[in-house]
Amino acid sequence: MKLKAFLVASGLGLALLPCSVSAGDDPNQWLERMGAAMSQMDYQGTFVYVLGDHVETVRITHMVDEKGSHERLSSVSGLPREVLRDSDGVRWISGDDREVMADADPNRSFFPELPIDSTSEAAASYTFKLNSNKRIAGHSGRQLDIVPRDEFRYGYRLWLETQSGLLLKWELTGLEGEILAKLVFTELKMGSQVDPDELQSGKVKKASASSKPVGSHKETTSKSPASWKAENLPPGFRLASHRRALTGNQPTYEHLVYSDGIAAVSVYIEPAEETTALDMGLSQWGTTHAFIRAIDGNVVTVLGDVPAATVKRIGNSISPVSP
């Protein structure tokens, strides 16, 4: 995946976890319930996303059946945009001309997620605190604060529906506790109240042959060991996943994901000739920081919803694995 395609594809997407009947006062169980609810429940509603002066209203419908998850997000304000996700993959529909981009990977979610792999792992980098209930979109929500222990990660404030664990409100907080971005449901239905007709775009159900794909090559994925690594990771971060994309027998890019259990940072290594138009150094899109540098005829791009110091430290320590 090229960086530009990634950024375009993530335009409507914003950057959960694997249920117990009652979580009581255990933050870990609340997080588990949230993950199960967001991935396994049927829900539908309207939420507002705020980032600085930008305010966007989005409609979401999420349903699950024997074929897996089906999801549709559509913008209520701003430019017309939609994201459709199911077993056929992901389609991004944008603009009045309904231009479509497609991706065969159906596993990427475009609702805000916290990629928590292990709460015990994350406990080394964050503290978890349950607070009082608050009424949001007609539902009672329990507040859960995730507070970073150092300057290499952001914090989160979550409000989870008390009966199901479904996410009602989300805030991303900076190094001084300031709100960097927030999302809040203004209306939410669950279970049998969900209208399945809202899953249909009415404009496009599958990307057609004339649609523009994400990425310009037919790519396959290699499971061979990583040929790049970060020598000096911020505390708590580890390699969480790796894949190498190939066009024919030629490498297209290598993708490494480093995680502290909550925050995730992606590293893309591509041949320099494929990314000559990219600006080197540090840049920012909303709450996402990116750091780009050239090394050994390749361009390394590091990006994530983390502070600038995190992407710079990882980017500056990326090097080829010795034979």
Secondary structure as UniProt FT lines:
FT   HELIX           3..9
FT   TURN            24..25
FT   HELIX           27..40
FT   STRAND          43..51
FT   TURN            52..53
FT   STRAND          54..65
FT   TURN            66..67
FT   STRAND          68..75
FT   STRAND          81..86
FT   TURN            87..88
FT   STRAND          89..94
FT   TURN            95..98
FT   STRAND          99..103
FT   HELIX           119..122
FT   TURN            123..125
FT   STRAND          126..136
FT   TURN            137..138
FT   STRAND          139..148
FT   TURN            151..152
FT   STRAND          155..161
FT   TURN            162..164
FT   STRAND          167..173
FT   TURN            175..176
FT   STRAND          179..190
FT   HELIX           191..193
FT   HELIX           196..199
FT   TURN            209..210
FT   STRAND          212..213
FT   STRAND          220..222
FT   STRAND          228..230
FT   TURN            235..236
FT   STRAND          238..247
FT   TURN            248..249
FT   STRAND          250..259
FT   STRAND          264..271
FT   HELIX           272..274
FT   TURN            276..277
FT   STRAND          281..285
FT   TURN            286..287
FT   STRAND          288..295
FT   TURN            296..297
FT   STRAND          298..304
FT   HELIX           308..317
FT   STRAND          318..320
//
